[in-house]
Amino acid sequence: MGNKKNQPGSMEEAEEMTVTLTLDDGTEQECVVLTIFEAGGRDYIALLPLDGQEDEDGEVYLYRYLEDAEGNPDLANIEDDEEYEIVADAFDELLDTEEYDELVGEDELE
């Protein structure tokens, strides 16, 4: 019998990435990265706020996802309503094609 140890944390924990956003008012909001996806030829990221007492249930933040020359991730606001509609529709389609509960944990669905 070997003493084989698994890495600490469950598989889900290993896959769950979080980012901390600095909001316009200077407060910080920690978010889980749901997915990075393409819409209209650009990459976007979908973030789910953690412990969002002020946020409506299930509110998802959508941002442009960019990488600098060194490959470091960067987020940019979606400024245009038309662009936002394209991104939101693409994200909705993504939820329809993939199982929603794979992106958002069962305990967050009500």
C-alpha positions, 0 to 999 in steps of 0.5 A, spaced: 500 500 500 502 506 497 502 513 501 499 516 495 497 523 496 492 527 492 494 535 492 490 539 497 483 541 495 478 538 491 478 538 483 472 544 483 477 548 487 483 547 483 478 550 477 475 556 480 479 562 479 477 569 482 479 576 480 478 582 485 475 588 481 476 595 483 470 598 482 468 606 480 467 608 487 474 605 489 471 599 493 473 592 491 469 586 489 472 579 489 469 575 483 469 568 480 471 567 473 465 563 470 468 563 463 472 567 457 468 567 451 469 570 444 463 575 441 464 579 435 471 577 434 473 579 441 474 576 447 470 577 453 470 574 460 464 573 465 465 574 472 460 572 478 461 577 484 462 573 491 458 575 497 454 580 493 450 583 499 448 589 494 448 585 488 442 582 485 442 574 485 445 571 479 448 578 477 454 577 472 459 582 470 461 582 463 468 585 461 472 585 455 478 580 456 485 583 453 492 580 454 498 585 454 505 583 450 507 579 456 501 575 456 498 578 463 490 579 463 487 585 463 479 587 463 476 593 460 469 596 460 464 595 455 462 602 453 457 601 447 450 598 448 450 595 442 457 591 443 454 589 450 448 586 447 452 582 442 456 580 448 450 578 453 447 574 447 453 570 446 453 569 454 446 567 454 447 562 448 453 559 451 449 558 458 444 554 453 449 550 450 453 548 456 450 546 462 448 552 467 450 548 473 457 547 470 458 554 470 455 556 476 455 551 482 448 548 484 448 552 491 448 558 487 442 557 483 435 558 486 
